[in-house]
């Protein structure tokens, strides 16, 4: 897990921190644009992260970087977005926690469906299933 700086000057600076935590521009660029040569992809990513250039990341590419950063424990860009928009820093959800939450919700929904089916049966809307 990387230690994020407390503040970044811009969203691109925060994205750059994510890129560095994920192995650097050459590694990340090849993941963003596997169809390009490594050098071309590297140059494009550097241009996209340079605010003075016209090249920009698409929303999907930005989300990809946010997810890469999350996987590496670098939340610089996500925290920048939240703070810049007036939100508290987000808390990442661990995959195991999410899996357990989904299982609990599914079981609760099944129980609710059983109760609803019983009530519908009382009113003759459905027949009892043997």
Buried (B, 14 or more C-beta within 10 A) or exposed (E): EBEBEEEBEEBBBBBBBBBBBBEEBBBBBBBBBEEBEEEEBBBBBBEBBEEEEEEEBEEEBBEBBBEBBBEBEBBBBBBBBBBEEEEEEEEEEEEEEEEEEEEEEEEEEEEEEEEEBEEEEEEEEEEEEE
